[in-house]
Amino acid sequence: MNNCLFCKITNGEAPSYKVYEDEDILAFLDINPVNIGHTLVIPKKHYENLYETPNEVLGKLISTVKKLSINIKEKLNADGINIMMNNDSSAGQVIFHTHIHIVPRFREDRFKHWKGEPYKEREAEETIEKIKNQ
């Protein structure tokens, strides 16, 4: 894609702080990190989101995420790691190139999760009927 920032980073047309690179995958520091060490892992080939990304590529992507997460947690003395992926603008996706966030977490970092609410009566059963594999 001509205007994709992540494609420009992959092609060396835009700067980045590379953390990892192989033939298919690139990882670099997020320029607006939630915490120090917040890393983005992307396929080098352009796919807009999870839905378009082939399973083989997703397998390579998540294997790299696991390897980097272990290293980031250890080297930065993080207390934990969040793995996040936003798909579609309503879910917070800003750059439409498949990517996974690795966010190192620290006990006092003030980064909070969303608040959930319990299902209403019959809502869980109705939802299961809509989404389960048949």
Secondary structure, 3 states (H helix, E strand, C coil): CCCCHHHHHHCCCCCCCEEEECCCEEEEECCCCCCCCCEEEEECCCCCCCCCCCHHHHHHHHHHHHHHHHHHHHHCCCCEEEEECCCCHHHCCCCCCCCEEEEEECCCCCCCCCCCCCCCCCHHHHHHHHHCCC
